[in-house]
């Protein structure tokens, strides 16, 4: 396969680092595949148009005369692909998984286009065109994955790392490297004599005459500083020489944030949070745009789902004793409390003692109807009113009860910092780590919440909103 050989040769140089789009890191493999998919979707839409035109004897005009329908088809299908996880680790590693998600994504895209056809018929393909384009899309998208599948998960797209350190922090990088879908390959560990050595194969710094030359000879594109003790141990002269060779130098906290999509609580310190990029105060326009979106979207959603909420409320009353809705105080922006309203999914005596209790998997307090309301996320719909009032947003950290917050602030560093952004119905933690029924779960979710608070942009909000579809369709984490 000459194309695969060409990509393997050229991309190995090009895929040195991730690309940062609007403060959010996107792997080169995902970006390249996404661009190829978009081009193939345009080709499938155009081919569908030409096939149908030839069948009915219609003259085919220049492609620019129908660029709107072609773009709407490609954008709708690709948005569906992002929403259901076609570009996730599992889909990049398994063709069967990718096939299943592709079919769901294309189906969602075509349903959206069918609705859009009634509103903006001039910007969508005819139904017959869409049918041909849909079939061609499945074939082309699978073909590109068959062609590039082994390369996307192979070393051609993996960055070559040298780790300065051989202790517990360096071992965390090794564990991350061994995870499925890892985007980097460690080509060398250098023991810097800064503590106990955990990695036996590490080369001692004293055995290397010129560290910068050694890094270059290994073909590394990045050096990660993973020292156990930095005081009086920071190799400034080595780092300076490495940097001047063109090799990227990174600190472990920043590296882990980029690779995992969360702020690692084990490695960060206050100075890193203060001086690292993020928590920008210059995002007033983004905040205005976020609030405007919340007002418009919540108004439309309340209008469209009002009948659903009323029917669900009636069913709740019929299913079990107690009110259809329940109100509960939660901690929001800047630690201020507010009331949220949800459809009741638990028995009325779920907390007889008045003490807050963690939800459990298969919680026995959940009613028969409540199980399905939670699974379909219908119980969350009344919170749209709280969004309209401005006490919540659609996207943000999930608000917790005061009793939980006070307890978690005693156990988890930086927990209070998650309240520096407005809470939301869905969030970065919800689409990445669905469970939250213990302090350890709260710790993992806090790492994602801090990442969101640190790197918030409208682009990240968009990614979270559309990927919430995946959580709804495959609600393994619904509680």
RODO-2510 file (C-alpha; in nm, 4 decimals, decimal comma):
residues 479
     n   res          X          Y          Z
     1     x     0,0000     0,0000     0,0000
     2     x     0,2013     0,3004    -0,1241
     3     x    -0,0262     0,5539     0,0518
     4     x     0,0241     0,3856     0,3882
     5     x     0,4021     0,3687     0,3327
     6     x     0,4065     0,7360     0,2361
     7     x     0,2074     0,8342     0,5465
     8     x     0,4227     0,6194     0,7744
     9     x     0,7360     0,7905     0,6430
    10     x     0,6117     1,1474     0,6431
    11     x     0,3899     1,1449     0,9501
    12     x     0,6638     1,0044     1,1719
    13     x     0,8346     1,3432     1,1417
    14     x     0,5147     1,5470     1,1471
    15     x     0,3514     1,3805     1,4487
    16     x     0,5926     1,5144     1,7053
    17     x     0,3383     1,6787     1,9340
    18     x    -0,0318     1,7231     1,9798
    19     x    -0,2017     2,0225     1,8251
    20     x    -0,3629     2,2628     2,0692
    21     x    -0,6958     2,3941     1,9421
    22     x    -0,8474     2,6659     2,1600
    23     x    -0,6482     2,5466     2,4657
    24     x    -0,7581     2,1838     2,4155
    25     x    -0,5094     1,9230     2,2918
    26     x    -0,5999     1,7114     1,9885
    27     x    -0,3722     1,4210     1,8824
    28     x    -0,2324     1,4434     1,5311
    29     x    -0,3756     1,1012     1,4453
    30     x    -0,7263     1,2192     1,5325
    31     x    -0,6841     1,5486     1,3489
    32     x    -0,5523     1,3834     1,0322
    33     x    -0,8270     1,1207     1,0366
    34     x    -1,0895     1,3879     1,0956
    35     x    -0,9707     1,5929     0,7973
    36     x    -0,9643     1,2854     0,5738
    37     x    -1,3129     1,1897     0,6920
    38     x    -1,4451     1,5369     0,6111
    39     x    -1,3040     1,5245     0,2579
    40     x    -1,4483     1,1743     0,2062
    41     x    -1,7907     1,2864     0,3313
    42     x    -1,7865     1,5728     0,0802
    43     x    -1,6913     1,3236    -0,1936
    44     x    -1,9704     1,0862    -0,0872
    45     x    -2,2269     1,3693    -0,0931
    46     x    -2,1098     1,4831    -0,4386
    47     x    -2,1104     1,1274    -0,5733
    48     x    -2,4618     1,0744    -0,4362
    49     x    -2,5757     1,3895    -0,6117
    50     x    -2,4204     1,2861    -0,9441
    51     x    -2,5613     0,9318    -0,9265
    52     x    -2,9139     1,0568    -0,8643
    53     x    -2,8834     1,3292    -1,1299
    54     x    -2,7760     1,0730    -1,3903
    55     x    -3,0700     0,8487    -1,3000
    56     x    -3,3286     1,1192    -1,3656
    57     x    -3,1446     1,2656    -1,6643
    58     x    -3,0635     1,5968    -1,4964
    59     x    -2,7640     1,7978    -1,6107
    60     x    -2,4883     1,8187    -1,3479
    61     x    -2,3857     2,1786    -1,2869
    62     x    -2,0575     2,2998    -1,1396
    63     x    -1,9964     2,1671    -0,7878
    64     x    -1,9964     2,5189    -0,6364
    65     x    -2,3686     2,5506    -0,7158
    66     x    -2,4431     2,2927    -0,4442
    67     x    -2,1630     2,3580    -0,1969
    68     x    -2,4159     2,4399     0,0786
    69     x    -2,5905     2,0980     0,0740
    70     x    -2,2534     1,9198     0,0449
    71     x    -2,1118     2,1048     0,3459
    72     x    -2,4275     2,0536     0,5544
    73     x    -2,4101     1,6790     0,4888
    74     x    -2,0397     1,6523     0,5777
    75     x    -2,0666     1,8727     0,8886
    76     x    -2,3772     1,6942     1,0200
    77     x    -2,2299     1,3461     0,9807
    78     x    -1,8937     1,4438     1,1272
    79     x    -2,0576     1,6147     1,4241
    80     x    -2,2452     1,2895     1,4844
    81     x    -1,9157     1,1017     1,4628
    82     x    -1,7579     1,3229     1,7283
    83     x    -2,0692     1,2936     1,9459
    84     x    -2,0769     0,9125     1,9604
    85     x    -1,7021     0,8600     2,0051
    86     x    -1,5841     0,7622     1,6566
    87     x    -1,2542     0,9418     1,7293
    88     x    -1,2087     0,7877     2,0728
    89     x    -0,9354     0,5410     2,1679
    90     x    -1,1580     0,2320     2,1312
    91     x    -1,2699     0,3301     1,7815
    92     x    -0,9119     0,3950     1,6700
    93     x    -0,8028     0,0554     1,8003
    94     x    -1,0972    -0,1630     1,6956
    95     x    -1,2515    -0,1680     1,3479
    96     x    -1,5611    -0,3464     1,4800
    97     x    -1,6127    -0,0783     1,7442
    98     x    -1,5576     0,1941     1,4831
    99     x    -1,8085     0,0294     1,2481
   100     x    -2,0809     0,0222     1,5148
   101     x    -2,0237     0,3850     1,6127
   102     x    -2,0059     0,4960     1,2473
   103     x    -2,3460     0,3485     1,1726
   104     x    -2,4983     0,5253     1,4735
   105     x    -2,3262     0,8534     1,3826
   106     x    -2,4421     0,8463     1,0211
   107     x    -2,7957     0,7588     1,1286
   108     x    -2,8007     1,0526     1,3729
   109     x    -2,6616     1,2837     1,1053
   110     x    -2,9233     1,1820     0,8505
   111     x    -3,2037     1,2252     1,1075
   112     x    -3,0758     1,5755     1,1807
   113     x    -3,0574     1,6527     0,8076
   114     x    -3,4137     1,5277     0,7598
   115     x    -3,5354     1,7753     1,0238
   116     x    -3,3183     2,0493     0,8765
   117     x    -3,4700     1,9826     0,5318
   118     x    -3,8062     2,1161     0,6493
   119     x    -3,6472     2,4352     0,7843
   120     x    -3,3768     2,5030     0,5226
   121     x    -3,4483     2,2849     0,2185
   122     x    -3,2008     2,4726    -0,0030
   123     x    -2,9128     2,3852     0,2312
   124     x    -2,9699     2,0094     0,2374
   125     x    -2,9468     1,7238    -0,0108
   126     x    -3,2602     1,5640    -0,1486
   127     x    -3,3664     1,2530     0,0375
   128     x    -3,2633     1,0344    -0,2581
   129     x    -2,9225     1,2064    -0,2683
   130     x    -2,8812     1,1547     0,1060
   131     x    -2,9579     0,7829     0,0734
   132     x    -2,6807     0,7332    -0,1817
   133     x    -2,4426     0,9607     0,0109
   134     x    -2,5091     0,7686     0,3328
   135     x    -2,4228     0,4329     0,1725
   136     x    -2,1108     0,5728     0,0077
   137     x    -2,0031     0,7344     0,3366
   138     x    -2,0113     0,4028     0,5206
   139     x    -1,7935     0,2415     0,2533
   140     x    -1,5419     0,5263     0,2267
   141     x    -1,5048     0,5805     0,6027
   142     x    -1,4486     0,2111     0,6633
   143     x    -1,2020     0,1934     0,3744
   144     x    -0,9850     0,4731     0,5142
   145     x    -0,9787     0,2992     0,8519
   146     x    -0,8817    -0,0296     0,6919
   147     x    -0,6051     0,1492     0,5035
   148     x    -0,4692     0,3526     0,7931
   149     x    -0,5903     0,1428     1,0881
   150     x    -0,2616    -0,0169     1,1898
   151     x    -0,0721     0,3064     1,1353
   152     x    -0,3056     0,5229     1,3476
   153     x    -0,2276     0,3187     1,6579
   154     x     0,1324     0,2487     1,5611
   155     x     0,4612     0,4211     1,6276
   156     x     0,4293     0,6543     1,3287
   157     x     0,1939     0,8738     1,5318
   158     x     0,3648     0,8279     1,8684
   159     x     0,5920     1,0952     2,0063
   160     x     0,9332     0,9730     2,1232
   161     x     1,0018     1,0752     2,4837
   162     x     1,3025     1,0845     2,7119
   163     x     1,2110     1,1015     3,0814
   164     x     1,4486     1,2724     3,3245
   165     x     1,3843     1,0786     3,6429
   166     x     1,3558     0,7157     3,7515
   167     x     1,1364     0,7361     4,0619
   168     x     0,7635     0,7165     4,1293
   169     x     0,6806     1,0063     3,8995
   170     x     0,8677     0,8505     3,6100
   171     x     0,6896     0,5232     3,6812
   172     x     0,3559     0,7017     3,6409
   173     x     0,4614     0,7977     3,2890
   174     x     0,5563     0,4351     3,2195
   175     x     0,2129     0,3182     3,3377
   176     x     0,0468     0,5765     3,1139
   177     x     0,2574     0,4603     2,8181
   178     x     0,1331     0,1025     2,8643
   179     x    -0,2322     0,2032     2,8441
   180     x    -0,4249     0,1208     2,5294
   181     x    -0,4157     0,4085     2,2829
   182     x    -0,1136     0,5816     2,4352
   183     x     0,0149     0,8580     2,2085
   184     x     0,3810     0,8423     2,3073
   185     x     0,6750     0,6022     2,3337
   186     x     0,9423     0,6386     2,6033
   187     x     1,2817     0,5749     2,4427
   188     x     1,4892     0,6368     2,7529
   189     x     1,4791     0,6991     3,1287
   190     x     1,7610     0,8996     3,2862
   191     x     1,8231     0,8510     3,6595
   192     x     1,9028     1,1964     3,8002
   193     x     2,0121     1,0800     4,1501
   194     x     1,7198     1,2655     4,3100
   195     x     1,5742     0,9798     4,5145
   196     x     1,4917     0,6094     4,5134
   197     x     1,5160     0,4488     4,1686
   198     x     1,2010     0,2580     4,0677
   199     x     1,2808     0,1983     3,7003
   200     x     1,5695    -0,0504     3,6824
   201     x     1,6545     0,0080     3,3158
   202     x     1,7167     0,3805     3,3681
   203     x     2,0608     0,5076     3,2674
   204     x     2,2413     0,7108     3,5298
   205     x     2,3068     1,0730     3,4324
   206     x     2,6721     1,0397     3,5303
   207     x     2,7168     0,7733     3,2589
   208     x     2,6185     1,0212     2,9837
   209     x     2,8803     1,2751     2,8755
   210     x     2,6510     1,5046     2,6717
   211     x     2,2832     1,4686     2,7585
   212     x     2,1596     1,6950     2,4779
   213     x     2,3502     1,4916     2,2183
   214     x     2,2203     1,1687     2,3751
   215     x     1,8582     1,2897     2,3470
   216     x     1,9052     1,3885     1,9823
   217     x     2,0651     1,0525     1,8958
   218     x     1,7611     0,8734     2,0433
   219     x     1,5413     1,0660     1,8014
   220     x     1,3359     1,2099     2,0878
   221     x     1,0958     1,4946     2,0187
   222     x     1,0226     1,5706     2,3829
   223     x     1,1906     1,5534     2,7233
   224     x     0,9733     1,5288     3,0339
   225     x     1,1071     1,6403     3,3714
   226     x     0,9870     1,3897     3,6331
   227     x     1,2130     1,4561     3,9315
   228     x     1,1157     1,3427     4,2799
   229     x     1,2961     1,6300     4,4482
   230     x     1,3525     1,9488     4,2481
   231     x     1,5327     2,1583     4,5063
   232     x     1,9020     2,1731     4,4148
   233     x     1,8411     1,8946     4,1599
   234     x     1,7069     2,0845     3,8595
   235     x     1,9541     2,0257     3,5710
   236     x     1,9275     2,3760     3,4263
   237     x     2,2333     2,3542     3,1981
   238     x     2,1156     2,0208     3,0543
   239     x     1,7640     2,1514     2,9964
   240     x     1,8935     2,4650     2,8282
   241     x     2,1118     2,2675     2,5854
   242     x     1,8269     2,0253     2,5103
   243     x     1,5903     2,3143     2,4443
   244     x     1,8326     2,4800     2,2015
   245     x     1,8522     2,1590     1,9941
   246     x     1,4814     2,2009     1,9107
   247     x     1,3582     1,9252     2,1437
   248     x     1,0497     2,0229     2,3447
   249     x     1,1028     2,0293     2,7235
   250     x     0,8019     1,9718     2,9466
   251     x     0,7238     1,9430     3,3175
   252     x     0,5384     1,6336     3,4370
   253     x     0,2251     1,8179     3,5534
   254     x     0,1797     1,9841     3,2142
   255     x     0,2611     1,6581     3,0370
   256     x     0,0019     1,4607     3,2363
   257     x    -0,2596     1,7313     3,1826
   258     x    -0,2071     1,7097     2,8083
   259     x    -0,2079     1,3299     2,7888
   260     x    -0,4985     1,2587     3,0255
   261     x    -0,7253     1,5613     2,9866
   262     x    -0,7237     1,6285     3,3594
   263     x    -0,5179     1,8122     3,6219
   264     x    -0,3206     1,5462     3,8084
   265     x    -0,3554     1,6135     4,1807
   266     x    -0,0573     1,3947     4,2732
   267     x     0,1918     1,6032     4,0770
   268     x     0,0607     1,9610     4,0809
   269     x     0,1582     2,2252     4,3312
   270     x     0,0190     2,5767     4,3905
   271     x     0,2984     2,7457     4,1925
   272     x     0,2195     2,5348     3,8837
   273     x    -0,1479     2,6321     3,9027
   274     x    -0,0543     2,9970     3,9440
   275     x     0,2053     3,0263     3,6675
   276     x     0,0811     2,7736     3,4100
   277     x    -0,1355     2,8765     3,1191
   278     x    -0,5026     2,8778     3,2123
   279     x    -0,7704     3,0331     3,4358
   280     x    -0,7549     3,3289     3,1980
   281     x    -0,9327     3,6421     3,3124
   282     x    -0,9519     3,7675     2,9532
   283     x    -1,2516     3,5571     2,8575
   284     x    -1,5319     3,8081     2,9089
   285     x    -1,6553     3,7689     2,5513
   286     x    -1,6585     3,3906     2,5941
   287     x    -1,8617     3,4275     2,9139
   288     x    -2,1104     3,6563     2,7405
   289     x    -2,1426     3,4099     2,4523
   290     x    -2,1870     3,1237     2,7005
   291     x    -2,4664     3,3065     2,8836
   292     x    -2,6385     3,4010     2,5577
   293     x    -2,6279     3,0380     2,4465
   294     x    -2,7672     2,9245     2,7839
   295     x    -3,0623     3,1654     2,7564
   296     x    -3,1527     3,0708     2,3990
   297     x    -3,0956     2,6957     2,4391
   298     x    -3,2767     2,6686     2,7746
   299     x    -3,5765     2,8630     2,6418
   300     x    -3,6040     2,6373     2,3366
   301     x    -3,5467     2,3221     2,5399
   302     x    -3,8127     2,4155     2,7938
   303     x    -4,0549     2,4841     2,5099
   304     x    -3,9813     2,1526     2,3356
   305     x    -3,9557     1,9288     2,6423
   306     x    -4,2307     2,0888     2,8502
   307     x    -4,4832     1,8167     2,7534
   308     x    -4,2243     1,5456     2,8269
   309     x    -4,1605     1,6894     3,1748
   310     x    -4,5336     1,7081     3,2505
   311     x    -4,5990     1,3505     3,1340
   312     x    -4,2975     1,2236     3,3305
   313     x    -4,4183     1,4122     3,6409
   314     x    -4,7602     1,2474     3,6115
   315     x    -4,6002     0,9037     3,5789
   316     x    -4,3825     0,9683     3,8857
   317     x    -4,6941     1,0490     4,0898
   318     x    -4,8626     0,7299     3,9697
   319     x    -4,5525     0,5130     4,0216
   320     x    -4,4758     0,5909     4,3877
   321     x    -4,5855     0,8003     4,6816
   322     x    -4,4480     1,1497     4,7119
   323     x    -4,4140     1,4662     4,5043
   324     x    -4,3310     1,4520     4,1319
   325     x    -4,0474     1,7042     4,1732
   326     x    -3,7965     1,7594     4,4473
   327     x    -3,5908     2,0643     4,5354
   328     x    -3,2456     2,0450     4,6828
   329     x    -2,9820     2,3005     4,7762
   330     x    -2,6507     2,2747     4,5935
   331     x    -2,3261     2,4730     4,6036
   332     x    -2,2666     2,6838     4,2949
   333     x    -2,0502     2,9697     4,1690
   334     x    -1,8158     3,1158     4,4349
   335     x    -1,9552     2,8704     4,6900
   336     x    -2,3033     3,0274     4,6945
   337     x    -2,5962     2,7906     4,7476
   338     x    -2,8946     2,7678     4,5137
   339     x    -3,1955     2,5398     4,4615
   340     x    -3,2130     2,2828     4,1836
   341     x    -3,5329     2,1114     4,0715
   342     x    -3,5365     1,7550     3,9372
   343     x    -3,7941     1,4870     3,8739
   344     x    -3,8044     1,2545     4,1739
   345     x    -3,6380     0,9202     4,0987
   346     x    -3,5986     0,7831     4,4533
   347     x    -3,8398     0,6768     4,7227
   348     x    -3,9698     0,9557     4,9416
   349     x    -3,7872     0,8062     5,2432
   350     x    -3,4502     0,7849     5,0635
   351     x    -3,2840     0,9988     5,3325
   352     x    -3,4984     0,9539     5,6420
   353     x    -3,2242     1,0719     5,8755
   354     x    -3,1764     1,3922     5,6769
   355     x    -2,8110     1,3063     5,6159
   356     x    -2,6723     1,3249     5,2616
   357     x    -2,5928     0,9774     5,1267
   358     x    -2,3769     0,8905     4,8229
   359     x    -2,5678     0,7369     4,5337
   360     x    -2,4675     0,3780     4,4585
   361     x    -2,4645     0,1653     4,1476
   362     x    -2,8038    -0,0110     4,1280
   363     x    -2,9113     0,2001     4,4262
   364     x    -3,2058     0,0237     4,5977
   365     x    -3,3656     0,3605     4,6790
   366     x    -3,4340     0,4268     4,3084
   367     x    -3,7917     0,3588     4,1966
   368     x    -3,8826     0,1459     3,8955
   369     x    -3,9691     0,4520     3,6878
   370     x    -3,6774     0,6453     3,8345
   371     x    -3,4354     0,3910     3,6878
   372     x    -3,5500     0,4762     3,3347
   373     x    -3,5747     0,8484     3,4005
   374     x    -3,2099     0,8450     3,5090
   375     x    -3,1007     0,6192     3,2258
   376     x    -3,2550     0,8542     2,9678
   377     x    -3,1512     1,1677     3,1648
   378     x    -3,5144     1,2871     3,1658
   379     x    -3,4921     1,3597     3,5397
   380     x    -3,2396     1,6346     3,4601
   381     x    -3,4709     1,8303     3,2259
   382     x    -3,6291     2,0545     3,4944
   383     x    -3,2809     2,1907     3,5687
   384     x    -3,3127     2,3788     3,2408
   385     x    -3,5166     2,6339     3,4393
   386     x    -3,2185     2,6839     3,6717
   387     x    -3,0010     2,7449     3,3648
   388     x    -3,2458     3,0045     3,2339
   389     x    -3,2344     3,1847     3,5709
   390     x    -2,8542     3,1990     3,5478
   391     x    -2,7699     2,9916     3,8556
   392     x    -2,6366     2,7084     3,6390
   393     x    -2,5031     2,6634     3,2866
   394     x    -2,5480     2,3766     3,0450
   395     x    -2,1776     2,2942     3,0781
   396     x    -1,9757     2,3038     3,3986
   397     x    -1,8843     2,0998     3,7076
   398     x    -2,1807     1,9202     3,8607
   399     x    -2,2991     2,1021     4,1756
   400     x    -2,2828     1,9066     4,5014
   401     x    -2,4626     1,9379     4,8329
   402     x    -2,3072     2,1486     5,1066
   403     x    -2,2468     1,8467     5,3321
   404     x    -2,0513     1,6694     5,0568
   405     x    -1,8599     1,9862     4,9681
   406     x    -1,7505     2,0515     5,3265
   407     x    -1,6358     1,6898     5,3600
   408     x    -1,4540     1,6803     5,0254
   409     x    -1,2735     2,0085     5,0921
   410     x    -1,1192     1,8413     5,3982
   411     x    -0,9935     1,5437     5,1945
   412     x    -0,9081     1,6890     4,8529
   413     x    -0,6715     1,9713     4,7709
   414     x    -0,8055     2,2456     4,5418
   415     x    -1,1657     2,1252     4,5723
   416     x    -1,2858     2,4811     4,6372
   417     x    -1,1346     2,5929     4,3041
   418     x    -1,4000     2,4018     4,1083
   419     x    -1,6502     2,6626     4,2319
   420     x    -1,4716     2,9362     4,0371
   421     x    -1,6858     2,8465     3,7345
   422     x    -2,0633     2,8165     3,7127
   423     x    -2,1931     2,4593     3,7695
   424     x    -2,3556     2,2742     3,4820
   425     x    -2,5970     2,0001     3,3842
   426     x    -2,3236     1,8200     3,1936
   427     x    -1,9475     1,8613     3,2117
   428     x    -1,5995     1,7403     3,1210
   429     x    -1,6012     1,5052     3,4203
   430     x    -1,9416     1,3604     3,3285
   431     x    -1,8372     1,2550     2,9776
   432     x    -1,4992     1,1197     3,0893
   433     x    -1,5617     0,9688     3,4329
   434     x    -1,9295     0,8918     3,4882
   435     x    -1,9218     0,7412     3,8368
   436     x    -1,9154     0,9560     4,1483
   437     x    -2,0112     0,7597     4,4579
   438     x    -1,7052     0,7878     4,6838
   439     x    -1,4239     1,0209     4,7812
   440     x    -1,1920     0,8457     4,5339
   441     x    -1,4454     0,8968     4,2548
   442     x    -1,4825     1,2604     4,3614
   443     x    -1,1044     1,2956     4,3374
   444     x    -1,0983     1,1750     3,9765
   445     x    -1,3913     1,3971     3,8842
   446     x    -1,2206     1,6939     4,0505
   447     x    -0,9188     1,6442     3,8242
   448     x    -1,1465     1,6739     3,5207
   449     x    -1,3336     1,9699     3,6698
   450     x    -1,0063     2,1554     3,7300
   451     x    -0,9027     2,0877     3,3709
   452     x    -1,2316     2,2402     3,2528
   453     x    -1,1986     2,5436     3,4823
   454     x    -0,8390     2,5938     3,3692
   455     x    -0,8935     2,5461     2,9947
   456     x    -1,2501     2,6657     2,9405
   457     x    -1,3349     2,7903     2,5895
   458     x    -1,6559     2,7785     2,3829
   459     x    -1,4824     2,5089     2,1753
   460     x    -1,4482     2,2843     2,4824
   461     x    -1,8130     2,3528     2,5711
   462     x    -1,9120     2,2450     2,2189
   463     x    -1,7150     1,9203     2,2497
   464     x    -1,8755     1,8431     2,5857
   465     x    -2,2284     1,9173     2,4644
   466     x    -2,2118     1,6969     2,1567
   467     x    -2,0299     1,4151     2,3400
   468     x    -2,3059     1,4145     2,6018
   469     x    -2,5027     1,2340     2,3282
   470     x    -2,2646     0,9392     2,3738
   471     x    -2,3335     0,9316     2,7484
   472     x    -2,7086     0,9347     2,6840
   473     x    -2,6941     0,6600     2,4203
   474     x    -2,4549     0,4423     2,6237
   475     x    -2,5426     0,5409     2,9827
   476     x    -2,3052     0,3055     3,1648
   477     x    -2,2416     0,5783     3,4193
   478     x    -2,5984     0,6879     3,4901
   479     x    -2,6678     0,7163     3,8595
***
